[in-house]
Amino acid sequence: PDALEATISGGSMTFIKKLTASSSGTLSFVDGTSDVVLDNTYKEYMFIFKDIHPATDGASLLFQGNAAGGSGFDETITSSFFRAYHAEAGNSADLGYETGSDAAQSTSFVRLTEELIGNENDECAVGYLHLFNPSSTTFIKHFIASLSQYHSSNFHVQSHVAGYFNTTSAIDEIQFKLNSGNIDSGTITLYGIN
């Protein structure tokens, strides 16, 4: 459908764009391109990840933004990352902060999943990234993400990431990729929230 609406936190979610991976190196949402809206039309945006399946075993899903009028996905990000995991065999479980997956004033792509998403036929990652007021030219741009993945060593891993783009420039482009290899299949869908 052209417009899918649902209630969330008192607002409505409006479908903007779905990108489908097919051995894709990157998936990019660029305001004003291919029917993408990522501007002051909405104060909040949500990206929904469905069945992100890596071509390479042991990959991690990453993201980064680009400021309006800028070039390159290299905005300054500070973020925190914690995860819970549990082995299928029931012999190992943990909850902890992952210092190797957070970012401190980094211009690199930031992890949304712990590394090692499996690439067997039934392995993938799902979840969401919630981006707040990316068109603001007054405040930094906060984000919150939560993803569930099938680890390549037969674990369930739940990742929680939160942080901000440390810029007062508007962010109007978001790109997703893996830290190793292509996104073999899966979809990322963008919604605007009133």
Solvent accessible surface area in square Angstrom, and as a share of the most:
residue,aa,sasa,rsa
1,P,134,0.85
2,D,136,0.71
3,A,65,0.50
4,L,82,0.41
5,E,112,0.50
6,A,54,0.42
7,T,117,0.68
8,I,48,0.24
9,S,118,0.76
10,G,79,0.76
11,G,16,0.15
12,S,27,0.17
13,M,24,0.11
14,T,24,0.14
15,F,47,0.20
16,I,20,0.10
17,K,46,0.20
18,K,105,0.45
19,L,34,0.17
20,T,92,0.54
21,A,3,0.03
22,S,89,0.57
23,S,69,0.44
24,S,21,0.14
25,G,40,0.38
26,T,62,0.36
27,L,15,0.07
28,S,40,0.26
29,F,0,0.00
30,V,42,0.24
31,D,42,0.22
32,G,71,0.69
33,T,71,0.42
34,S,74,0.47
35,D,121,0.63
36,V,7,0.04
37,V,48,0.28
38,L,0,0.00
39,D,47,0.24
40,N,111,0.57
41,T,82,0.47
42,Y,29,0.11
43,K,123,0.52
44,E,49,0.22
45,Y,0,0.00
46,M,13,0.06
47,F,0,0.00
48,I,58,0.30
49,F,3,0.01
50,K,122,0.52
51,D,65,0.34
52,I,0,0.00
53,H,27,0.12
54,P,0,0.00
55,A,50,0.39
56,T,53,0.31
57,D,79,0.41
58,G,15,0.15
59,A,0,0.00
60,S,0,0.00
61,L,0,0.00
62,L,16,0.08
63,F,0,0.00
64,Q,0,0.00
65,G,0,0.00
66,N,5,0.03
67,A,12,0.09
68,A,53,0.41
69,G,91,0.88
70,G,37,0.36
71,S,99,0.64
72,G,42,0.41
73,F,41,0.17
74,D,73,0.38
75,E,25,0.11
76,T,38,0.22
77,I,0,0.00
78,T,35,0.20
79,S,9,0.06
80,S,48,0.31
81,F,0,0.00
82,F,91,0.38
83,R,24,0.09
84,A,36,0.28
85,Y,52,0.20
86,H,98,0.44
87,A,7,0.05
88,E,119,0.53
89,A,85,0.66
90,G,48,0.46
91,N,122,0.63
92,S,41,0.26
93,A,63,0.49
94,D,68,0.35
95,L,123,0.61
96,G,22,0.21
97,Y,113,0.43
98,E,36,0.16
99,T,104,0.60
100,G,71,0.68
101,S,6,0.04
102,D,48,0.25
103,A,12,0.09
104,A,88,0.68
105,Q,102,0.45
106,S,29,0.19
107,T,72,0.42
108,S,68,0.44
109,F,44,0.18
110,V,5,0.03
111,R,54,0.20
112,L,0,0.00
113,T,0,0.00
114,E,27,0.12
115,E,70,0.31
116,L,63,0.31
117,I,0,0.00
118,G,0,0.00
119,N,44,0.23
120,E,112,0.50
121,N,157,0.81
122,D,107,0.56
123,E,3,0.01
124,C,34,0.20
125,A,0,0.00
126,V,56,0.32
127,G,18,0.17
128,Y,76,0.29
129,L,0,0.00
130,H,26,0.12
131,L,0,0.00
132,F,62,0.26
133,N,45,0.23
134,P,0,0.00
135,S,23,0.15
136,S,13,0.09
137,T,101,0.59
138,T,91,0.53
139,F,137,0.57
140,I,55,0.28
141,K,0,0.00
142,H,94,0.42
143,F,1,0.01
144,I,82,0.41
145,A,1,0.01
146,S,16,0.10
147,L,1,0.01
148,S,31,0.20
149,Q,5,0.02
150,Y,57,0.22
151,H,21,0.09
152,S,30,0.20
153,S,65,0.42
154,N,72,0.37
155,F,46,0.19
156,H,85,0.38
157,V,2,0.01
158,Q,44,0.20
159,S,0,0.00
160,H,60,0.27
161,V,3,0.02
162,A,41,0.31
163,G,12,0.11
164,Y,61,0.23
165,F,0,0.00
166,N,62,0.32
167,T,26,0.15
168,T,74,0.43
169,S,52,0.33
170,A,21,0.16
171,I,1,0.00
172,D,29,0.15
173,E,32,0.14
174,I,0,0.00
175,Q,26,0.12
176,F,0,0.00
177,K,58,0.25
178,L,8,0.04
179,N,70,0.36
180,S,46,0.30
181,G,44,0.42
182,N,58,0.30
183,I,0,0.00
184,D,54,0.28
185,S,46,0.30
186,G,11,0.11
187,T,24,0.14
188,I,0,0.00
189,T,9,0.05
190,L,0,0.00
191,Y,25,0.10
192,G,0,0.00
193,I,5,0.03
194,N,112,0.57
